[in-house]
């Protein structure tokens, strides 16, 4: 993937000019909406900040509403980092300028140089069903694009803790290097899937960013998919010899099970693969409990189930 060192240098240079340590400051109190953002923010901030995610592990962001505990955490924050109101509608009022004193970085709106996708009508990932044609907020599934969020977060933290700017720059570069390696590994994994079986059928429309750079076809079956939709997708699955479909943590798999029944009823073979992580990370301490682990777990499941070979 293209290096973004120049973008990083330009983003951080104003903060670095202020990086003369004058006095020790306590860690910056940062609140993020999602675990994805908290994971990146911790990697960048190190001991210059404490980071808390509002949305609990395993909870789809679109279904979370602000709690009294959330509002208390936001009131005590010095910096708030959110994805986009399209992903976190239940937090929109709590993050409004009149509701919080701290600055709020909405990363998808701030990342004007990153090409975003449009949400599709019928999306079950929690956004397009409400606003088809709006922004698709699931940017983290494109590792190369997600990496370009890092300098934005680094700049905000450096503005608040200028004495930490040099260390933040070093950590940001190191984190981007890790993400570049992850992107290359992901590309190799998906490239190994045979042409005919390059169709990802899942229960949640959250994977457009992952599929788009690698010519992977996607199809989503909501739990209430009409019979005609199931039959039409069964035709595609049988014609291409697609061997598996993918449930998603937090999404109802009823549509997938209906598809499996139809394909098997026609004499075909179709199995249900291990569930993917669509809008959430795994529980802390599990393989998918951090961002890099989540991407690797998803890619391993997809690659193996569709007939590819997982790289070392």
C-alpha positions as CSV (number, residue, x, y, z in Angstrom):
1,X,0.0,0.0,0.0
2,X,1.2,3.6,-0.5
3,X,3.3,5.0,2.3
4,X,1.7,7.9,4.1
5,X,4.9,9.3,5.7
6,X,4.5,12.6,3.9
7,X,0.9,13.0,5.2
8,X,2.1,12.1,8.7
9,X,4.9,14.7,8.6
10,X,2.7,17.4,7.4
11,X,0.0,16.6,9.9
12,X,2.4,16.5,12.9
13,X,4.8,19.4,12.0
14,X,2.8,22.2,13.7
15,X,2.7,20.2,17.0
16,X,6.3,19.3,16.8
17,X,7.3,22.9,16.7
18,X,5.8,23.2,20.2
19,X,7.5,20.2,21.6
20,X,9.7,21.9,24.2
21,X,8.9,20.2,27.5
22,X,8.2,22.8,30.1
23,X,6.7,20.7,32.9
24,X,5.3,17.3,33.5
25,X,1.6,17.1,32.7
26,X,-0.9,14.4,33.8
27,X,-2.1,12.0,31.2
28,X,-4.7,13.4,28.8
29,X,-8.1,12.0,29.5
30,X,-9.5,10.7,26.2
31,X,-12.9,9.2,25.6
32,X,-13.6,7.3,22.3
33,X,-16.9,6.0,21.1
34,X,-15.7,2.6,19.9
35,X,-13.1,0.0,20.8
36,X,-11.6,0.4,17.3
37,X,-10.8,4.0,18.0
38,X,-9.6,3.3,21.6
39,X,-7.2,0.6,20.2
40,X,-5.6,3.1,17.8
41,X,-5.5,5.9,20.3
42,X,-3.7,3.9,22.9
43,X,-1.1,2.8,20.4
44,X,-0.5,6.4,19.5
45,X,-0.7,8.1,22.9
46,X,1.2,5.6,25.0
47,X,1.5,6.9,28.6
48,X,0.6,10.5,27.5
49,X,-3.1,9.7,27.8
50,X,-5.7,7.5,29.4
51,X,-8.2,6.1,27.0
52,X,-11.7,4.8,27.6
53,X,-14.2,3.5,25.0
54,X,-17.9,4.2,25.7
55,X,-19.4,1.3,23.7
56,X,-18.8,-2.1,25.5
57,X,-17.1,-4.9,23.7
58,X,-19.6,-6.9,21.6
59,X,-22.2,-4.2,21.5
60,X,-23.0,-3.0,17.9
61,X,-22.3,0.8,17.9
62,X,-25.6,1.6,16.1
63,X,-27.6,0.0,19.0
64,X,-25.8,1.8,21.8
65,X,-27.5,4.8,23.5
66,X,-25.8,7.2,25.9
67,X,-26.0,6.1,29.5
68,X,-25.5,8.2,32.6
69,X,-22.1,6.7,33.0
70,X,-21.2,7.7,29.4
71,X,-22.3,11.2,30.1
72,X,-20.1,11.4,33.2
73,X,-17.1,10.1,31.3
74,X,-17.7,12.6,28.5
75,X,-17.9,15.4,31.1
76,X,-14.5,14.5,32.5
77,X,-12.8,14.1,29.1
78,X,-10.2,16.5,27.7
79,X,-10.6,15.1,24.2
80,X,-13.4,13.0,22.6
81,X,-12.8,10.9,19.5
82,X,-15.8,9.5,17.6
83,X,-16.3,7.7,14.2
84,X,-19.3,9.4,12.7
85,X,-23.0,10.0,13.8
86,X,-24.0,7.5,11.0
87,X,-22.4,4.7,13.1
88,X,-23.2,6.0,16.6
89,X,-26.6,7.6,16.3
90,X,-27.4,6.9,20.0
91,X,-24.5,9.1,21.1
92,X,-25.2,12.0,18.8
93,X,-27.0,14.1,21.4
94,X,-24.4,13.4,24.1
95,X,-21.6,14.5,21.7
96,X,-23.3,17.7,20.5
97,X,-21.4,20.9,21.2
98,X,-23.9,22.1,23.8
99,X,-23.6,18.8,25.7
100,X,-19.8,18.6,26.1
101,X,-17.0,21.0,26.9
102,X,-14.2,18.9,25.3
103,X,-13.4,19.1,21.6
104,X,-14.9,16.2,19.6
105,X,-12.9,14.7,16.7
106,X,-15.3,13.0,14.3
107,X,-12.7,11.1,12.3
108,X,-14.6,10.3,9.1
109,X,-15.6,14.0,8.7
110,X,-12.1,15.2,9.5
111,X,-10.4,12.7,7.1
112,X,-11.3,14.7,4.0
113,X,-8.5,13.1,2.0
114,X,-9.8,9.6,2.5
115,X,-12.2,8.2,-0.1
116,X,-15.3,6.9,1.6
117,X,-18.0,4.6,0.3
118,X,-21.7,5.2,0.1
119,X,-24.0,3.1,2.2
120,X,-26.4,0.8,0.3
121,X,-30.1,0.6,0.7
122,X,-31.0,-2.4,2.8
123,X,-27.8,-2.2,4.8
124,X,-28.1,-4.1,8.1
125,X,-25.0,-2.7,9.6
126,X,-27.0,0.1,11.2
127,X,-26.7,3.0,8.9
128,X,-28.0,2.6,5.4
129,X,-31.4,1.3,6.5
130,X,-31.8,4.8,8.0
131,X,-30.0,6.8,5.3
132,X,-29.3,4.9,2.1
133,X,-26.8,6.8,0.0
134,X,-25.1,8.3,3.1
135,X,-21.5,7.6,4.2
136,X,-20.6,4.0,4.9
137,X,-18.9,4.4,8.3
138,X,-17.2,0.9,8.5
139,X,-13.9,2.3,7.4
140,X,-11.8,0.2,9.7
141,X,-12.3,-2.9,7.4
142,X,-10.0,-1.2,4.9
143,X,-6.7,-1.4,6.7
144,X,-4.9,1.0,4.3
145,X,-7.6,3.7,4.8
146,X,-7.9,3.1,8.5
147,X,-4.2,3.8,8.8
148,X,-4.7,7.3,7.5
149,X,-6.8,8.1,10.6
150,X,-3.7,7.8,12.8
151,X,-2.1,11.2,12.0
152,X,-5.4,13.0,12.7
153,X,-5.5,11.4,16.2
154,X,-1.8,12.1,16.7
155,X,-2.2,15.7,15.8
156,X,-5.1,16.2,18.3
157,X,-3.2,14.6,21.1
158,X,-0.1,16.5,20.4
159,X,-2.0,19.8,20.4
160,X,-3.1,19.0,24.0
161,X,0.3,17.5,25.1
162,X,3.0,19.3,23.1
163,X,5.7,17.9,25.3
164,X,4.7,14.4,24.1
165,X,4.7,15.3,20.4
166,X,8.0,13.6,19.5
167,X,7.1,10.4,21.2
168,X,3.7,10.5,19.6
169,X,5.2,10.9,16.2
170,X,7.4,7.9,16.8
171,X,4.6,5.7,18.0
172,X,2.3,6.8,15.1
173,X,4.9,5.9,12.6
174,X,5.5,2.5,14.2
175,X,1.7,1.9,14.3
176,X,1.3,2.8,10.7
177,X,4.1,0.3,9.8
178,X,2.2,-2.4,11.6
179,X,-0.9,-1.6,9.7
180,X,0.9,-1.5,6.4
181,X,2.2,-5.0,7.1
182,X,-1.3,-6.1,8.0
183,X,-2.6,-4.7,4.7
184,X,0.0,-6.6,2.8
185,X,-0.8,-9.8,4.6
186,X,-4.6,-9.3,4.0
187,X,-4.0,-8.7,0.3
188,X,-2.0,-12.0,0.0
189,X,-4.7,-13.9,1.9
190,X,-7.6,-12.6,-0.2
191,X,-5.7,-13.0,-3.5
192,X,-5.4,-16.8,-2.8
193,X,-9.2,-17.3,-3.0
194,X,-10.2,-18.9,-6.3
195,X,-12.1,-16.6,-8.8
196,X,-15.3,-18.5,-8.7
197,X,-15.7,-18.6,-4.9
198,X,-14.8,-14.9,-4.4
199,X,-18.3,-14.1,-3.0
200,X,-18.7,-13.1,0.6
201,X,-22.3,-13.8,1.8
202,X,-22.8,-12.4,5.2
203,X,-25.5,-11.3,7.7
204,X,-24.4,-7.7,7.9
205,X,-23.5,-5.1,5.3
206,X,-20.3,-4.0,6.9
207,X,-17.6,-5.3,4.6
208,X,-17.7,-3.0,1.6
209,X,-14.3,-1.4,2.5
210,X,-12.7,-4.7,2.8
211,X,-14.0,-6.1,-0.4
212,X,-13.6,-3.1,-2.7
213,X,-9.8,-3.0,-3.1
214,X,-9.5,-6.8,-3.7
215,X,-12.3,-7.5,-6.2
216,X,-14.2,-9.6,-3.7
217,X,-18.0,-9.7,-4.4
218,X,-20.3,-9.3,-1.4
219,X,-23.9,-10.0,-0.7
220,X,-25.9,-9.5,2.4
221,X,-28.9,-11.5,3.7
222,X,-30.9,-9.7,6.4
223,X,-32.9,-11.9,8.8
224,X,-36.1,-10.9,7.1
225,X,-34.9,-11.4,3.5
226,X,-37.8,-12.2,1.2
227,X,-38.0,-15.6,-0.4
228,X,-37.3,-14.2,-3.8
229,X,-34.0,-12.7,-2.6
230,X,-32.9,-15.9,-1.0
231,X,-33.7,-17.9,-4.2
232,X,-31.8,-15.4,-6.4
233,X,-28.8,-15.6,-4.1
234,X,-29.0,-19.4,-4.1
235,X,-28.7,-19.3,-7.9
236,X,-25.5,-17.3,-7.6
237,X,-24.0,-19.5,-4.9
238,X,-24.7,-22.7,-6.7
239,X,-23.5,-21.4,-10.1
240,X,-20.2,-20.3,-8.6
241,X,-19.7,-23.2,-6.2
242,X,-19.4,-20.9,-3.2
243,X,-18.8,-23.2,-0.2
244,X,-19.7,-21.1,2.8
245,X,-21.7,-18.2,4.2
246,X,-20.7,-16.0,7.1
247,X,-22.7,-15.1,10.2
248,X,-21.6,-11.9,12.0
249,X,-21.4,-11.2,15.7
250,X,-24.4,-9.2,16.8
251,X,-26.4,-9.8,13.6
252,X,-29.3,-12.2,13.2
253,X,-28.3,-15.2,10.9
254,X,-31.8,-16.3,10.0
255,X,-31.4,-15.2,6.4
256,X,-28.2,-17.2,6.0
257,X,-29.8,-20.3,7.5
258,X,-32.7,-19.9,5.0
259,X,-30.1,-19.7,2.2
260,X,-28.3,-22.8,3.3
261,X,-31.6,-24.7,3.5
262,X,-32.5,-23.7,-0.1
263,X,-29.0,-24.6,-1.5
264,X,-29.0,-28.0,0.3
265,X,-32.6,-28.6,-0.8
266,X,-31.4,-28.3,-4.4
267,X,-28.6,-30.8,-3.8
268,X,-25.9,-28.3,-3.3
269,X,-23.3,-28.0,-0.5
270,X,-23.2,-24.9,1.6
271,X,-21.9,-24.6,5.1
272,X,-21.9,-21.9,7.8
273,X,-18.4,-20.5,8.5
274,X,-17.2,-19.1,11.8
275,X,-18.7,-15.7,12.6
276,X,-17.0,-12.5,11.5
277,X,-16.6,-9.3,13.4
278,X,-18.5,-6.6,11.6
279,X,-19.0,-3.6,13.8
280,X,-17.3,-4.8,17.0
281,X,-14.0,-6.1,18.3
282,X,-13.9,-9.3,20.3
283,X,-13.8,-9.5,24.1
284,X,-10.6,-8.1,25.6
285,X,-8.0,-10.9,25.9
286,X,-9.3,-12.9,22.9
287,X,-7.7,-13.3,19.5
288,X,-10.0,-10.6,18.1
289,X,-9.8,-8.3,21.2
290,X,-7.7,-5.7,19.4
291,X,-7.9,-4.2,15.9
292,X,-5.0,-6.2,14.3
293,X,-6.2,-9.4,15.8
294,X,-9.8,-8.8,14.7
295,X,-8.7,-8.2,11.1
296,X,-6.5,-11.3,11.1
297,X,-9.3,-13.4,12.6
298,X,-11.8,-12.2,9.9
299,X,-9.3,-12.8,7.1
300,X,-8.4,-16.3,8.3
301,X,-12.1,-17.3,8.5
302,X,-12.9,-15.8,5.1
303,X,-9.8,-17.2,3.3
304,X,-10.1,-20.7,4.6
305,X,-13.9,-21.0,4.2
306,X,-13.8,-19.8,0.5
307,X,-10.9,-22.1,-0.5
308,X,-7.9,-19.9,-0.1
309,X,-4.6,-20.3,1.7
310,X,-3.8,-18.2,4.8
311,X,-0.2,-16.7,4.6
312,X,2.2,-17.2,7.5
